[in-house]
Amino acid sequence: MRFVDAAEIRRVLTFPHLITALEVAHRRPKIEIQDGFLGGENGHYFVRHAVDRGRFMASKLITSFPENPKHGTLPAVQAVCVMFDGTNGRPLAVLDGTEITYWRTAADSALGAKLLSSPRSSTLLVVGAGEMSRRLVQAHRAVRPSLRRVLIWNRTSERAKEVAAILVREGVEAEAVLDLDAATKIADVISTCTRSHGPLIKGANLRSGMHLDLVGGYTPETREADDEAARRALIFVDRRETAFEGVGDILGPIASGAIRKEDVLGDLYDLAGGKIVGRRSPDDITFFKNAGGGHLDLMTAEVVLAQIEGRT
């Protein structure tokens, strides 16, 4: 059995390759998933299981300690991912699950943007300047090279400036912004990755034709966009089961009556498989909730192992 560390994952993966692989994987039969959760928001332990019958099985063991970045160098979320052969149950590899999480989360959002955002999008606003921020920029620009201008907003403005400076050194036209409402009004694509318990994105500020990608909220209490954003948009999720299981940006607007469950039009399986149409006109506002799930970890780990073994 092989151990695959973060450096090796970074060596073999690229966002264009991973995003394409995720799109292809969403055209196959749906992977079975099951989650288990223990603890609370300040110290959360959970396990995500996934079974792709006859192909692979995987489990990711995850800890979430939101205060870690304030007290040292440890990230808020840490994990390991274990892969098994789906034909005989043989353990194949243990992978750095933290790195897998970064890649699959950004690629998941980028696949949503590929299928839903306008091809003419030129300005990307990233809300939140944590570990995911640069990866979300890289992934979105991989599917929308037209996203030439990048705006970064964070509650702590110094952190937004740091991320923008790194992006500039990497050749991206990036800048930190202080006024989130003003930035929202000019963005073509907005990607949020925070742990906010109150909406940051106001639906009244969304302009026609834009795409909203919500990444950070992962409990019923977390919200990154208000009810009006959901009310004005065509709503899609990465996977129905995880989105309806416990994320506030979907459950909140349903509970308030702003939308109905039926207003969630489909997920990546529906979109990638051609079962539904995403954007219907240039003026549509599209809303995509990235809720994650063990199926994405399995898909990403499969790509890593195939790259290492020279099978792709």
N, C-alpha and C positions, 0 to 999 in steps of 0.2 A: 504493500500500500504506500502511496506516494504522499508527501507533504508538499503543498504548493504555497509558497509565501507571497507576500504582497508584491515584492520586486519582480517575481516571475510572472505574476498576473499582469503587471504593468508592461512587462516586456512583450507579452504575446498578444495583448488586446489593443484594438483601436476602436474608436466609436463607430466609424462607418461599417466595419465588419460586424461588430456586435449588434448594432441596430438592425442591419439586414438579417442577421441570424434570428433575432427576436421576432421580426416580422414573419419570417418563414415558419418559426415554431408556433406562432399563433394561428397558422393555417392547418396545423395538425389537430388531432382530437384533444380536447381540454384535459390538462393535467389535473389530477386529484390533489387537493390540498387540505391540510388541517393544522390549526394553530392551538398552542397552549400558552396561557399567560399566568404569571405569578407576580406579586408585588404591586407597587404603585408607581406613580409617575416619577418619583424621586429615586427609585431603585427598582427598575423593571427587568424581569427575566422572562423571556419567552422563547418558545421553540416552534419553528415552522417546518412542517413535513410536506413533501411533495412526491407523488408517484406518477411517472410517465410509463404506463403499463407496457411491459415487454421491452423497455428501453433503459430507463434509469430510475433510481430512487434517491432521495436526498433529504437531509435534515439540516437546518441551520439553527444553532444555539446562540442566542443574542442576549446581551446585557445593555440596558439603557440607563445611564446615570447623567442627567442633563447638567449637573453642576461640575462635572469633570473639567471642562475647558477653563473654568474660572480658577481652578486650584492647581493646575499643572499642565502637563503635555498630553494626558490621555484624552482621546476623543470621547464624546458623549455616548456613542454607540460602538460596541465591540462585539465580534462574533467569530465563530468557526463554522464551516460548512463541510458536511460529510457526504460523499457520493458513493453509491452502490450500483453494481451492475443489475439491471432490471430483469435479466434473464435467469440469473442463478444466485443473486443476493450477495455476490462477492464484494467486499469493501474495495473501492478503487482509489480514493484519495481523501485527504483532509486538506481543505483550502482555507486561506485567510478570509474569513467571512466578512470582516470589516471592509476589505478591499472589494470583495464581490458586491457588497451592498452599495458602495459608491458607484461602481460601474453600472450595475443593473438598474439602480434608481435613476441615474441620468439618462441611460439609454431608453428606459421605459417612457420617460417624459418626452424625449426626442422623437420616439416613434409616434407618440400621440401628436406631436407638433407636425411631423411629416404627413400624417393622415388628415389633420384638421386645420392647420394654420394656412394663411394665404401665402402663396409662392412669392408674393411681392413684398413680404415683410422685411423691413430694414432696421428697425430699432428694437432691441431686446432689453427689457427691464428685469433684473434679478433682485428679488426682495429677500434679504438675509445674506450675510457675508460669512457664513460658516464653512465647514469642510466641503459641502456640496456645491458652493457657489461657482467656483471655477469649472468644475466638471459639468455643471448644467450649461454654462456658456459654451464649452467645447462641444458638448453633445448637440445642443440646438444649432450651433453653427455648422455641424457636420451634415445636418439634413436641410438647413436653410443657409447656404453661403451668403445669401443676400442680407443676412443680419450683420451689417457692418458696424453699427453703433451699439455699444453696450452701456447701460446705466446700472449702477449698483447702489441700492439703498439698504441701510441697516440702522437699527435703533442706536447703536454706537457708531457714530459717523467715522471715527478714526479707523475702525475695522473696515468699513466700506472703502475708505481711501487706500488702505493697504492692499485690498483685493484688486481694486482698479489699477493701482500702480503695477502689480504683478502682471495683470493682463496687458497693460501697455508695453511692458518689457517683452511680452510674448507676441507683440505685433498687433494687438487688438485695439481698436479705437474705443477706449473705455474711460468712464469718469464716474466719480461718486456724486450722488445727488442728495440734497437735504430735504426737498419737498416731495414726499411720496405722491400726494394727490396730483401735483403738476406733472410728475414723471408718468403716472398712470395714464394721463390724458394724451400723451404723445407716443406711447409704446404701441408697437404692433404685436409683440409677443411679451407676456409677463409670466415669469416663472418664480414662484414663491417657495421658500424652504425655511420655515421658522417653526417655533413651538408656540406660536401666539394663541392665547385663549380669547382674543377679541379680534374681529375682522380688521384686516389691514387694507384690503382692496375694496373700494366702494364701487358698487355697480353703476352709480350715477356718473362716474368718471370714465367708464369704458366707452371707447368709440367704436363705431361700426367697423367690422372687418377684422377686429383683433382676436387674438387667441390667449386664453388664460390657462396656465398650467399650475395646479396646486399640488405641492409635494409634501410640505412639512406636517400638516395636521394628521395625526394617527390615532386619536382617541375621540370619543364623543364630545369632549369638552374643548378640543382645539378647533379654532376657526381662523382661516386666512382671508376669506372673502365674505361679504355680507349677503343677505337674502336677495337684495336687488341684483347682484351679479348673477346669481343663479336664475332669477326670474327673467332676466333679459337674454339669456344665452341658450344655445343648443348644448345640452349636457351629455358628456360621455365620461366613462371611467375606464381604468385599465382592466379591471375584472369585477363583474357585478357582485360576486360573493364577498370579496373583501371590502368593497365600497359600502355595501349595505350592512356589513357586520359591525362597524363601529367608528366611522369617521365623521366628524362634526360638519364638514363642509357639504356633505350629502344629507346626513340625518337632520341637521339643524333646519335647513330650508323646508324639508318635508314636515318636520314637527310644527313649524310656524304656519304652515299652509301656503308658503310662497311658491312651492312646487309640489307636484305629486310624485310618487315613486315612478309612475309611468313616464314622467318627463325625463328620466335618465334613459336616453335613447339607445345606448348600446355600449359595448366594451371593445377592447382591442381584438378579441376573437371575432366579433362581428365586423369590425372595420377592416382588419387585415384579410378576413375571409370573404370580403365583398358581400356580406349579408345585408349591410345597411350602407346608406350614403352618409358621409360626414357633413362637411360644409356644403350648403346648398346654393349659396350665392356669395358674391364678394362682400356683401354687407353683413353677413352673419357674424355674430359674436359666438365663439366656441369656448366651452368650459370643459377642462379635462382634469379629473381627479386621479392623481397617482397615489393609489392606496397600497401598492406593493403586494407581496405574497410569495410563498415558497416556490411557486412555479417559476417565477423570474430568477430566483437563486439557482434552481436546477438548470434552467435554460442557459444562464451565464456560465455556470460551472462546466456544463457540457462543452461550450465553446472554448473555454480555457483548456480543458483536457484534450480536445481535438487539435488545437493549435500546438500544444506541447508535443503531441504524438505525431504531428505532421499529417493529420487526416483532412485538413482543409487548407 
